[in-house]
Amino acid sequence: MKTNTKLWIGLIVLIFLSPLGLILPDKLGAGSAWGEWGGDEMQKMVGYVPAGMARLGELWKAPFPDYAFKGQKEASLQALSFSYIVSGLLGVAIVVVAIIIIGRIISRRENSSPS
C-alpha cells in the first residue's frame, strides 16, 4: 500500500475518532475537553483569565462554535458527534484545498523562473 494511501486512511480514522473529545469528558465528568476552555471556564479553574486570552478571546468567531451546527447547543451526544465529524471533514477539506492551491502557485513560480 502506498504511503499516501496510508496517510489518507489514518486521517479518515482520526476524523471519525474526533467525537471522543466530546464523549470522554462527558462520560468521565471532566467538563470541557482539554484545552478548549473559554475565559469563563479559565476563571473558574485558575482564578483569573490570562491577559492575552482576555484581550484576544473575542477576536475570532468560529463558523461552528463548539463544533456544532446552529441551534444544537442542547442536542444529544449523537447529534453533537455527527457535528464533530462533519466539522473534521470540513476542516480537512479546507486545508487540502489550501495546500493544493499553494502548491500550484509555488510550482508555477518555480517553472516560470529562469534557472
Buried (B, 14 or more C-beta within 10 A) or exposed (E): EEEEEEEEEEEEEEBBEBBEBBBEBBEEEEEBBEEEBEBEEBEEEEEEBEEEEEEEBEEEEEEBEBBBBEEBEEBEEEEBBBBBBBBBBBBBEEEEEEEEEEEEEEEEEEEEEEE
